[in-house]
Amino acid sequence: MKTSCPISSLLHEKSAALWTIAPEATVFEAIKLMADKNIGALLVMSGGQLHGIFTERDYTRNVALQGKSSKETRVREIVTQKILTVKQDDTVEECMRLMTEKRVRHLPVVEGTKVVGIVSIGDLVNWIISTQNAAIEQMEQYIAGSVAA
């Protein structure tokens, strides 16, 4: 299993689309965008700067369970501001460890102050499964004599 691959390899395999929301947007706008795009998190950005990350968990814990209105509450009021980020040369293994230890499901990928992508726990799991399948297929071909030693 190739978990020592850099996150940049994974980013090249997935869509380059970055879904963002402004801090002044309503929570309703944020959850509608997440539903429309079938995603679990939005980067909260303003002026090209990352201000936080808004997740389904933020909504359930800080709006729904607090009895707040999603149409009146602004994203900036409940956004996760303590942002964990990774760099493109961080490995899949390092990202998995960070997500597990910090109990987060999404990591923005940054270079300096610029956001270049985002990876989810699902992205990492899919990457690992794909690399395992490729390794198994290569071993099967080798055993069957299809690959030169």
Secondary structure, 3 states (H helix, E strand, C coil): CCCCCEHHHHHHHCCCCCCEECCCCEHHHHHHHHHHHCCCEEEEEECCEEEEEEEHHHHHHHHHCCCCCCCCCEHHHHCECCCCCECCCCEHHHHHHHHHHHCCCEEEEEECCEEEEEEEHHHHHHHHHHHHHHHHHHHHHHHCCCCCC
